[in-house]
Amino acid sequence: MSEMTGGEAVAATLARLGVRHVFGIVSVHNLPIYEALSVRDDIEVVKVRHEQAAAHAADAYYRATGEMGVLLTSTGPGAANAVAGLYEASFTSSAVLMVTGQTESRFYGKGKGFLHENDQQVDMLRTVCRSVASVRHPSEISAEIARVADDVRTGRPQPGAVEIPIDFQYAKVGSEPSAGSPDAARVGEAPIAGSPDVPRLRPDAALLDDAAERLASAQRPLIWAGGGVVSADASAELTALAERLGAPVVTTIEGRSALSELHPLSLGFRSDRPQMAEVFAEADLLLAVGTRFQNYATRVWALRLPEELIHLDVDPGVIGLNYPASVAVVGDAKLSLAGLLERLGDSSPTIDDGYVERARKHRAADIEAMREEIGPDHAAICDAIRRILPDEARIVRDTTVPGYMWGNRLLPIVAPRTSIRAANAAIGPGVPMAVGASLASGQPTVVIQGDGGLMLSIGEISTLAEHGLPVIVCVFNDGGYGVLRIIQDALWDEHHGTEIGGIDFVGVAEAMGVPAQHVASAAEFEEAFSQAVARASGETGPVGPTLIDIDLTALIPITFPLPAHQRRREN
């Protein structure tokens, strides 16, 4: 047996939890943890350039694999930098654990102005985390990390955080068994805690009986699949239930990949589109799974749903929050959908003749309308991405006009856990999310990114190069904040604060070690993208990233619809 420090106890606990990657930046207030992680063979430390990027990468890591994402930060400014990424993880319900440092225990809470001091750090983190722990004795390190990790992964996933004073990280806290020893590692008198698995929440059998009976008698059922289906790894069960019922499926943006969008029953994400209102009007029952009916998907809750609503979610707080439910089933989506399938047995669908075909016609009409809105150049780029990209590749969309208009809607998602975006509509997380998604999956990962958003995380281009990640950064470059300029054009006669042109993204990328090129047409994009996918797949040499700088001013522009309050009012 060898003595174990507090930092080594952190590493041992994360390993016991099944953690394989940790995203972070080394600091004076986490150095013992960083060193302990770095010498292990079973955990890789991924060195990013900013703590916010570490949080976004950990978030996308979870979304791409279903495994808890972990980040390591310093106390004070380092922890504060990560808050925006934790906010996104909270908004989109991701299992993310942050381990952060804290000042020496003898100075903690005394307001003496010590280096990186933040006596209110726990309160700050509680604004974006469901569970936060502050370790008060070295022997508690493992138990506190395991406790927060269990909360992070239980029920509706949510981020959590643990702060550990720097002196506890250096302290000798117990013994670690030598290789091959059957003895449990111990921290003081407590064993290393944690398990890679947490139990799923089982639904009430009587409620499933009721829901199955209503589904079996519905003649025009419709399924609404949210991100909870994806996070529960319930895509197979959802697909089987849709096929058993013969029911079309709409999804939220986070629910994309719950059902392949090439499946004949898929209507995709378009619940907010005018053409789809008739589908909801015709349906006589809606089964909603893993969703809270957010504003955009429901036209700010103006969408009329069928009166018969079966709402299934692991979080009881979201059921009935925005729409009243006829049957409320609280439980894990995978277990609940499996339970409905079992109860329905081999019963044949009772679907009205022509119902599904009419829904498909509405979908086709909406796709045609969308393609007219985005214009032929963007349509060609969208088609090229899907045609060239492998089905299992991850697709990350930053918040940018191409992302809104076709990345979130028209670019087909065909495999589970391949669709990732900033759910809170922030700009900038795209490249950091691609770091986590590509490293987690080992798959080529494309980023649909605006130039304005890229400037918020441009340092992570260096991370892509250092780790040789298979990421293709597609920068749709109009020299500024495009959507804001569209609003300014509609309401005023000048642009203020929205111009950021003159940046040589190709030069910046190449200076950081990433191959890059400019393109000014759909044809040039397709050729460059083919080469980038080949590089990301290792077909032309070592796997690595690429940046493609797309000149939006050379393309036929997108017709961007504005809400009424953002249109000019003439007297």
C-alpha positions as CSV (number, residue, x, y, z in Angstrom):
1,M,0.0,0.0,0.0
2,S,1.1,3.6,-0.7
3,E,-0.1,6.7,0.9
4,M,-2.7,8.7,-1.0
5,T,-3.1,12.4,-1.2
6,G,-6.4,14.2,-1.5
7,G,-5.7,14.9,-5.2
8,E,-5.1,11.2,-5.7
9,A,-8.4,10.4,-3.9
10,V,-10.2,12.6,-6.4
11,A,-8.6,10.7,-9.3
12,A,-9.4,7.3,-7.8
13,T,-13.0,8.3,-7.1
14,L,-13.5,9.5,-10.7
15,A,-12.0,6.2,-12.0
16,R,-14.4,4.3,-9.7
17,L,-17.3,6.3,-11.2
18,G,-16.2,5.1,-14.7
19,V,-14.9,8.5,-15.8
20,R,-12.6,8.2,-18.9
21,H,-12.0,11.9,-19.7
22,V,-11.7,15.1,-17.7
23,F,-11.7,18.6,-19.4
24,G,-9.9,21.4,-17.7
25,I,-7.0,23.8,-17.1
26,V,-4.2,23.3,-14.6
27,S,-4.0,25.9,-11.8
28,V,-2.3,26.6,-8.5
29,H,-5.6,25.6,-6.8
30,N,-6.0,22.2,-8.6
31,L,-2.5,21.1,-9.3
32,P,-2.5,18.0,-7.0
33,I,-5.7,16.8,-8.7
34,Y,-4.4,17.6,-12.2
35,E,-1.1,15.7,-11.5
36,A,-3.0,12.7,-10.0
37,L,-5.2,12.5,-13.1
38,S,-2.4,12.9,-15.6
39,V,-0.4,9.9,-14.4
40,R,-3.3,7.5,-14.6
41,D,-3.7,5.2,-17.6
42,D,-7.5,5.0,-17.3
43,I,-8.3,8.7,-17.4
44,E,-7.2,11.2,-20.1
45,V,-7.0,14.9,-19.2
46,V,-8.1,17.1,-22.1
47,K,-6.4,20.5,-21.9
48,V,-8.7,23.2,-23.1
49,R,-8.0,26.9,-23.3
50,H,-10.8,28.3,-21.1
51,E,-12.9,27.0,-18.3
52,Q,-16.2,27.8,-20.1
53,A,-15.0,25.6,-22.9
54,A,-14.3,22.8,-20.4
55,A,-17.9,22.9,-19.2
56,H,-19.2,23.0,-22.8
57,A,-17.0,20.1,-23.7
58,A,-18.1,18.0,-20.7
59,D,-21.7,18.8,-21.6
60,A,-21.3,17.6,-25.2
61,Y,-19.3,14.6,-24.0
62,Y,-22.4,13.5,-22.0
63,R,-24.8,14.2,-24.9
64,A,-22.6,12.2,-27.3
65,T,-22.2,9.1,-25.1
66,G,-24.6,9.2,-22.1
67,E,-21.5,9.1,-19.8
68,M,-21.2,11.8,-17.2
69,G,-19.0,14.7,-18.4
70,V,-16.4,16.0,-15.9
71,L,-14.4,19.2,-15.8
72,L,-11.7,20.5,-13.5
73,T,-11.2,24.2,-12.7
74,S,-9.5,26.5,-10.3
75,T,-11.3,28.4,-7.6
76,G,-12.5,32.0,-8.0
77,P,-12.0,33.2,-11.6
78,G,-11.7,29.6,-12.9
79,A,-14.9,28.4,-11.4
80,A,-16.7,31.6,-12.4
81,N,-15.5,31.2,-16.0
82,A,-17.2,27.8,-16.1
83,V,-20.6,29.1,-14.9
84,A,-21.9,29.9,-18.4
85,G,-21.2,26.3,-19.6
86,L,-22.8,24.9,-16.5
87,Y,-25.8,27.1,-17.2
88,E,-26.1,25.5,-20.6
89,A,-25.8,22.0,-19.1
90,S,-28.6,22.8,-16.6
91,F,-30.8,24.3,-19.3
92,T,-30.5,21.2,-21.5
93,S,-30.4,18.6,-18.7
94,S,-26.9,17.2,-19.0
95,A,-25.0,15.1,-16.5
96,V,-22.0,17.2,-15.8
97,L,-19.7,17.2,-12.7
98,M,-17.4,20.0,-11.9
99,V,-14.5,19.5,-9.5
100,T,-12.9,22.8,-8.4
101,G,-10.4,24.1,-6.0
102,Q,-10.8,26.4,-3.0
103,T,-8.4,28.5,-0.9
104,E,-6.7,26.9,2.1
105,S,-9.1,25.8,4.7
106,R,-7.5,28.0,7.3
107,F,-8.4,31.1,5.2
108,Y,-11.7,30.0,3.8
109,G,-14.7,32.1,4.8
110,K,-12.6,34.9,6.5
111,G,-12.6,37.4,3.6
112,K,-8.9,38.1,4.0
113,G,-8.3,38.7,0.3
114,F,-6.3,35.5,-0.3
115,L,-5.4,34.5,-3.9
116,H,-8.4,33.5,-6.0
117,E,-10.6,33.8,-2.9
118,N,-14.3,33.4,-3.4
119,D,-16.1,32.7,-0.1
120,Q,-19.5,32.7,-1.9
121,Q,-18.4,30.2,-4.6
122,V,-20.9,27.5,-3.4
123,D,-23.7,30.0,-3.6
124,M,-22.6,31.0,-7.1
125,L,-22.5,27.4,-8.3
126,R,-25.9,26.6,-6.8
127,T,-27.4,29.0,-9.3
128,V,-26.5,26.6,-12.1
129,C,-26.1,23.2,-10.3
130,R,-28.6,21.1,-8.5
131,S,-26.1,19.7,-6.0
132,V,-23.0,21.5,-4.7
133,A,-20.6,20.2,-2.0
134,S,-17.9,22.0,-0.1
135,V,-15.4,19.4,1.4
136,R,-14.8,20.2,5.1
137,H,-12.3,17.4,5.9
138,P,-9.8,15.5,3.6
139,S,-11.5,12.2,4.6
140,E,-14.8,13.4,3.0
141,I,-13.3,14.0,-0.5
142,S,-14.3,10.6,-2.1
143,A,-17.8,10.4,-0.4
144,E,-18.7,14.0,-1.4
145,I,-17.7,13.5,-5.0
146,A,-19.6,10.2,-5.2
147,R,-22.7,11.8,-3.6
148,V,-22.8,14.7,-6.0
149,A,-22.1,12.4,-9.0
150,D,-25.1,10.2,-8.0
151,D,-27.3,13.3,-7.9
152,V,-26.0,14.5,-11.3
153,R,-27.0,11.2,-12.9
154,T,-30.3,10.5,-11.1
155,G,-33.7,11.3,-12.6
156,R,-33.5,14.3,-14.9
157,P,-29.8,14.9,-15.4
158,Q,-28.4,18.1,-14.0
159,P,-24.9,19.5,-13.3
160,G,-23.3,19.4,-9.9
161,A,-20.0,20.7,-8.4
162,V,-17.6,19.9,-5.6
163,E,-15.1,22.4,-4.2
164,I,-11.9,21.1,-2.4
165,P,-9.6,23.4,-0.5
166,I,-6.0,23.2,-1.8
167,D,-4.5,22.0,1.4
168,F,-6.8,19.0,1.4
169,Q,-5.6,18.2,-2.1
170,Y,-2.0,17.9,-0.8
171,A,-2.9,16.2,2.5
172,K,-2.1,12.6,3.1
173,V,-5.6,11.1,3.5
174,G,-5.2,7.3,3.5
175,S,-3.8,4.4,1.5
176,E,-4.2,3.2,-2.1
177,P,-3.8,-0.5,-2.8
178,S,-0.9,-1.6,-5.0
179,A,-1.6,-3.2,-8.3
180,G,-3.4,-6.5,-8.0
181,S,-4.2,-6.0,-4.3
182,P,-7.8,-7.2,-3.3
183,D,-8.0,-4.5,-0.6
184,A,-10.3,-1.6,-1.1
185,A,-8.6,1.8,-1.4
186,R,-9.3,3.9,1.7
187,V,-9.4,7.6,2.4
188,G,-8.8,7.8,6.2
189,E,-11.3,5.3,7.5
190,A,-13.6,5.6,4.4
191,P,-13.3,3.5,1.2
192,I,-13.1,5.1,-2.2
193,A,-16.7,5.7,-3.0
194,G,-18.8,5.7,-6.2
195,S,-20.3,3.4,-8.8
196,P,-20.5,3.8,-12.6
197,D,-24.2,3.1,-12.5
198,V,-27.3,4.7,-10.9
199,P,-30.8,3.1,-10.8
200,R,-33.5,4.2,-13.3
201,L,-36.8,5.5,-12.0
202,R,-39.5,2.9,-12.5
203,P,-42.9,4.2,-13.6
204,D,-46.2,3.3,-11.8
205,A,-47.6,0.1,-13.4
206,A,-51.2,1.3,-13.0
207,L,-50.5,4.5,-14.9
208,L,-48.8,2.6,-17.7
209,D,-51.9,0.4,-17.9
210,D,-54.1,3.4,-18.3
211,A,-51.8,5.0,-20.9
212,A,-51.5,1.8,-22.9
213,E,-55.3,1.4,-23.0
214,R,-55.8,4.9,-24.3
215,L,-53.0,4.5,-26.9
216,A,-54.6,1.2,-28.1
217,S,-57.9,2.9,-28.7
218,A,-56.6,6.1,-30.4
219,Q,-57.3,6.4,-34.1
220,R,-55.0,9.3,-34.8
221,P,-52.2,9.2,-32.2
222,L,-49.2,11.5,-32.4
223,I,-45.9,11.2,-30.5
224,W,-43.8,14.1,-29.3
225,A,-40.3,13.1,-28.4
226,G,-38.0,15.4,-26.4
227,G,-34.4,15.3,-25.2
228,G,-35.4,13.0,-22.4
229,V,-35.8,10.2,-24.9
230,V,-32.2,10.7,-26.0
231,S,-30.7,11.0,-22.6
232,A,-32.4,7.8,-21.4
233,D,-31.0,5.9,-24.5
234,A,-34.6,5.1,-25.4
235,S,-34.4,5.7,-29.1
236,A,-34.9,2.0,-29.9
237,E,-38.0,1.8,-27.6
238,L,-39.5,5.0,-29.1
239,T,-39.0,3.7,-32.6
240,A,-40.6,0.3,-31.8
241,L,-43.6,2.0,-30.1
242,A,-44.1,4.4,-33.1
243,E,-44.1,1.4,-35.4
244,R,-46.4,-0.6,-33.2
245,L,-48.9,2.2,-33.1
246,G,-48.3,3.4,-36.7
247,A,-48.0,6.9,-35.2
248,P,-46.1,9.8,-36.7
249,V,-43.4,11.4,-34.4
250,V,-42.5,15.1,-34.0
251,T,-39.5,16.0,-31.9
252,T,-38.0,19.0,-30.2
253,I,-34.6,20.1,-31.3
254,E,-33.0,18.3,-28.3
255,G,-35.2,15.3,-29.2
256,R,-33.7,15.0,-32.7
257,S,-32.1,11.5,-33.0
258,A,-34.8,10.0,-30.9
259,L,-36.1,8.6,-34.2
260,S,-34.1,8.6,-37.4
261,E,-35.3,11.5,-39.5
262,L,-35.2,9.2,-42.6
263,H,-37.8,6.9,-40.9
264,P,-41.2,7.1,-42.7
265,L,-43.0,8.0,-39.4
266,S,-40.6,10.9,-38.7
267,L,-42.0,14.5,-38.9
268,G,-38.8,16.0,-37.4
269,F,-38.5,19.2,-35.6
270,R,-41.2,21.4,-37.0
271,S,-44.0,21.6,-34.4
272,D,-43.7,25.4,-34.6
273,R,-44.2,25.6,-38.4
274,P,-47.6,26.8,-39.7
275,Q,-47.9,23.8,-42.0
276,M,-47.8,21.4,-39.0
277,A,-50.8,22.9,-37.2
278,E,-53.1,20.7,-39.1
279,V,-51.3,17.6,-38.0
280,F,-51.9,18.6,-34.3
281,A,-55.5,19.6,-35.1
282,E,-56.2,16.2,-36.6
283,A,-54.6,14.1,-33.9
284,D,-56.9,12.6,-31.2
285,L,-54.1,11.8,-28.7
286,L,-50.6,13.0,-28.0
287,L,-48.0,11.0,-26.2
288,A,-45.3,13.3,-25.0
289,V,-42.1,11.8,-23.8
290,G,-39.1,13.5,-22.1
291,T,-40.2,17.1,-22.8
292,R,-41.3,20.3,-21.0
293,F,-42.9,21.9,-24.1
294,Q,-40.5,24.8,-24.4
295,N,-41.4,28.1,-26.0
296,Y,-40.0,27.9,-29.6
297,A,-41.4,24.4,-30.1
298,T,-44.9,25.5,-29.1
299,R,-44.9,29.0,-30.7
300,V,-44.6,30.4,-27.2
301,W,-47.3,28.0,-26.0
302,A,-49.8,29.1,-28.6
303,L,-49.8,25.7,-30.3
304,R,-53.0,23.8,-29.6
305,L,-52.4,20.2,-28.6
306,P,-55.0,17.4,-28.6
307,E,-57.1,17.3,-25.4
308,E,-56.0,13.8,-24.7
309,L,-52.4,14.2,-23.6
310,I,-50.3,11.4,-22.0
311,H,-47.2,13.1,-20.6
312,L,-44.3,10.9,-19.6
313,D,-41.2,12.3,-17.9
314,V,-38.6,11.4,-15.3
315,D,-39.1,14.9,-13.7
316,P,-42.5,15.3,-12.1
317,G,-42.0,19.1,-12.1
318,V,-42.3,19.4,-15.9
319,I,-45.6,17.4,-16.2
320,G,-48.5,19.9,-16.4
321,L,-46.1,22.8,-16.3
322,N,-47.1,24.2,-19.8
323,Y,-50.0,21.9,-20.9
324,P,-52.4,19.9,-18.7
325,A,-52.0,16.1,-18.9
326,S,-54.8,13.5,-19.0
327,V,-52.3,10.9,-17.8
328,A,-49.1,11.8,-16.0
329,V,-46.5,9.1,-15.9
330,V,-43.4,9.8,-13.9
331,G,-40.5,7.5,-14.8
332,D,-37.4,6.8,-16.9
333,A,-38.3,7.1,-20.6
334,K,-36.6,3.8,-21.5
335,L,-38.4,1.8,-18.8
336,S,-41.7,3.6,-19.5
337,L,-41.7,3.1,-23.3
338,A,-40.7,-0.5,-22.8
339,G,-43.6,-0.9,-20.4
340,L,-46.0,0.5,-22.9
341,L,-44.7,-1.8,-25.6
342,E,-45.2,-4.8,-23.3
343,R,-48.7,-3.8,-22.5
344,L,-49.7,-3.2,-26.2
345,G,-48.4,-6.6,-27.1
346,D,-48.9,-7.7,-30.7
347,S,-52.0,-5.6,-31.2
348,S,-52.5,-4.1,-34.6
349,P,-52.7,-0.3,-35.1
350,T,-56.2,1.2,-35.4
351,I,-55.0,4.2,-37.4
352,D,-57.5,6.1,-39.6
353,D,-56.9,5.5,-43.3
354,G,-54.8,8.3,-44.7
355,Y,-53.8,9.9,-41.4
356,V,-50.1,9.2,-41.6
357,E,-50.0,10.0,-45.3
358,R,-51.6,13.4,-44.7
359,A,-49.0,14.1,-42.0
360,R,-46.2,13.2,-44.4
361,K,-47.6,15.5,-47.0
362,H,-47.6,18.4,-44.5
363,R,-44.0,17.5,-43.7
364,A,-43.0,17.4,-47.4
365,A,-44.7,20.8,-48.0
366,D,-42.9,22.3,-45.0
367,I,-39.6,21.0,-46.2
368,E,-40.2,22.5,-49.6
369,A,-41.1,25.9,-48.0
370,M,-38.0,25.8,-45.9
371,R,-35.7,25.1,-48.8
372,E,-37.2,28.1,-50.6
373,E,-36.5,30.2,-47.6
374,I,-32.8,29.2,-47.3
375,G,-32.2,29.4,-51.1
376,P,-30.3,27.1,-53.4
377,D,-26.8,27.7,-52.1
378,H,-27.6,26.9,-48.5
379,A,-29.8,23.9,-49.6
380,A,-26.8,22.6,-51.6
381,I,-24.5,22.9,-48.6
382,C,-27.0,21.2,-46.4
383,D,-27.4,18.3,-48.8
384,A,-23.6,18.0,-49.2
385,I,-23.0,17.7,-45.5
386,R,-25.5,14.9,-45.1
387,R,-24.4,13.1,-48.2
388,I,-20.7,13.1,-47.3
389,L,-20.8,12.8,-43.5
390,P,-21.1,9.3,-42.0
391,D,-24.4,8.6,-40.3
392,E,-22.6,8.2,-36.9
393,A,-20.8,11.5,-37.2
394,R,-21.7,14.2,-34.6
395,I,-23.4,17.4,-35.8
396,V,-22.9,20.4,-33.6
397,R,-24.8,23.7,-34.3
398,D,-23.8,26.9,-32.8
399,T,-26.4,29.7,-32.6
400,T,-26.1,31.2,-36.1
401,V,-28.6,31.9,-38.9
402,P,-27.6,28.7,-40.9
403,G,-28.1,26.8,-37.7
404,Y,-31.6,28.2,-37.1
405,M,-32.8,27.9,-40.6
406,W,-31.4,24.5,-41.8
407,G,-29.0,23.0,-39.3
408,N,-31.7,22.5,-36.7
409,R,-34.4,21.6,-39.2
410,L,-33.4,20.4,-42.6
411,L,-30.1,18.6,-42.0
412,P,-31.3,15.0,-41.3
413,I,-30.2,13.4,-38.1
414,V,-30.2,9.6,-38.5
415,A,-28.4,8.1,-35.5
416,P,-28.9,8.5,-31.7
417,R,-26.8,11.0,-29.9
418,T,-25.5,12.7,-33.0
419,S,-27.4,16.0,-32.7
420,I,-25.9,18.7,-30.4
421,R,-26.6,22.4,-30.1
422,A,-26.6,25.2,-27.5
423,A,-30.1,24.8,-26.2
424,N,-30.1,28.2,-24.4
425,A,-29.4,29.9,-27.8
426,A,-26.0,31.3,-26.7
427,I,-23.4,32.0,-29.3
428,G,-19.9,30.5,-29.0
429,P,-20.3,27.0,-27.5
430,G,-19.9,25.3,-30.9
431,V,-16.2,24.5,-31.1
432,P,-15.9,23.5,-27.4
433,M,-18.9,21.2,-27.7
434,A,-17.2,19.7,-30.7
435,V,-14.2,19.0,-28.6
436,G,-16.3,16.9,-26.2
437,A,-18.5,15.3,-28.8
438,S,-15.6,14.2,-31.1
439,L,-13.4,12.9,-28.2
440,A,-16.3,11.0,-26.7
441,S,-17.5,9.3,-29.9
442,G,-14.3,9.1,-31.9
443,Q,-16.4,10.1,-34.9
444,P,-16.0,13.0,-37.3
445,T,-17.8,16.0,-35.9
446,V,-19.0,18.9,-38.0
447,V,-19.6,22.4,-36.4
448,I,-22.0,24.8,-38.0
449,Q,-20.6,28.0,-36.7
450,G,-21.0,31.8,-37.2
451,D,-18.0,34.1,-37.3
452,G,-19.3,36.1,-34.4
453,G,-19.8,33.0,-32.2
454,L,-16.4,31.6,-33.1
455,M,-14.7,34.7,-31.7
456,L,-16.0,33.8,-28.2
457,S,-14.1,30.5,-28.2
458,I,-11.5,30.8,-31.0
459,G,-8.8,29.6,-28.6
460,E,-10.3,26.1,-28.8
461,I,-9.0,25.8,-32.4
462,S,-5.7,25.2,-30.7
463,T,-7.3,22.4,-28.5
464,L,-8.5,20.7,-31.7
465,A,-4.9,20.8,-33.1
466,E,-3.2,19.7,-29.9
467,H,-5.4,16.6,-29.4
468,G,-5.7,15.8,-33.1
469,L,-9.5,15.8,-33.0
470,P,-11.7,14.9,-36.0
471,V,-13.6,18.2,-36.1
472,I,-14.6,20.1,-39.2
473,V,-15.4,23.8,-38.3
474,C,-17.6,25.3,-40.9
475,V,-17.5,29.1,-40.3
476,F,-20.4,30.9,-42.0
477,N,-18.8,34.2,-42.3
478,D,-20.7,37.4,-42.9
479,G,-18.3,39.7,-41.1
480,G,-20.6,40.3,-38.0
481,Y,-23.6,39.3,-36.0
482,G,-25.9,38.4,-38.9
483,V,-29.2,37.9,-37.2
484,L,-28.8,41.2,-35.2
485,R,-28.0,43.0,-38.5
486,I,-31.2,41.6,-40.0
487,I,-33.2,43.0,-37.1
488,Q,-31.4,46.4,-37.4
489,D,-32.1,46.5,-41.1
490,A,-35.8,45.9,-40.3
491,L,-36.1,48.5,-37.6
492,W,-33.4,51.2,-38.2
493,D,-31.2,52.5,-40.9
494,E,-27.7,51.8,-39.5
495,H,-25.7,49.0,-37.9
496,H,-24.2,49.7,-34.5
497,G,-22.0,47.1,-32.7
498,T,-22.7,44.3,-35.2
499,E,-19.7,44.6,-37.5
500,I,-16.6,42.4,-36.7
501,G,-15.2,41.9,-40.2
502,G,-11.6,41.7,-41.3
503,I,-10.7,38.5,-39.4
504,D,-8.5,36.0,-41.4
505,F,-9.9,32.8,-39.9
506,V,-7.9,30.7,-42.3
507,G,-4.7,32.5,-41.1
508,V,-5.7,32.1,-37.5
509,A,-6.5,28.4,-37.8
510,E,-3.2,27.7,-39.7
511,A,-1.3,29.6,-37.1
512,M,-2.8,27.2,-34.5
513,G,-1.9,24.2,-36.5
514,V,-5.2,23.5,-38.2
515,P,-5.5,23.2,-42.0
516,A,-8.0,25.7,-43.4
517,Q,-9.3,27.2,-46.6
518,H,-11.7,29.9,-47.9
519,V,-14.7,28.9,-50.1
520,A,-17.2,31.2,-51.9
521,S,-19.7,28.8,-53.5
522,A,-21.6,25.6,-52.7
523,A,-19.4,23.7,-55.2
524,E,-16.2,24.9,-53.5
525,F,-17.7,24.0,-50.1
526,E,-18.5,20.4,-51.2
527,E,-15.0,19.8,-52.4
528,A,-13.4,21.3,-49.3
529,F,-15.9,19.4,-47.0
530,S,-15.1,16.1,-48.7
531,Q,-11.4,16.6,-48.1
532,A,-12.1,17.6,-44.4
533,V,-14.2,14.5,-43.8
534,A,-11.5,12.3,-45.3
535,R,-9.0,13.9,-42.9
536,A,-11.3,13.5,-40.0
537,S,-11.8,9.8,-40.9
538,G,-8.1,9.1,-41.2
539,E,-8.4,8.3,-44.9
540,T,-5.6,10.6,-46.0
541,G,-3.2,10.3,-43.1
542,P,-3.4,11.1,-39.4
543,V,-6.8,12.1,-38.0
544,G,-7.1,15.8,-37.5
545,P,-9.3,18.9,-37.7
546,T,-10.1,21.3,-40.5
547,L,-11.6,24.8,-40.7
548,I,-13.6,25.9,-43.7
549,D,-14.3,29.7,-44.0
550,I,-17.5,30.2,-46.0
551,D,-18.0,33.6,-47.5
552,L,-21.7,34.2,-46.9
553,T,-21.7,37.4,-48.9
554,A,-21.0,35.3,-52.0
555,L,-24.0,33.0,-51.5
556,I,-27.7,33.6,-52.3
557,P,-28.9,34.9,-48.9
558,I,-31.4,33.2,-46.6
559,T,-34.8,34.7,-46.2
560,F,-35.0,35.2,-42.4
561,P,-38.5,35.6,-41.0
562,L,-38.8,38.1,-38.1
563,P,-41.5,38.2,-35.4
564,A,-43.9,41.1,-35.4
565,H,-42.1,43.1,-32.7
566,Q,-38.9,43.1,-34.7
567,R,-40.4,44.5,-37.9
568,R,-40.4,48.1,-38.9
569,R,-43.6,50.0,-38.2
570,E,-44.4,52.7,-40.7
571,N,-46.5,55.7,-39.7
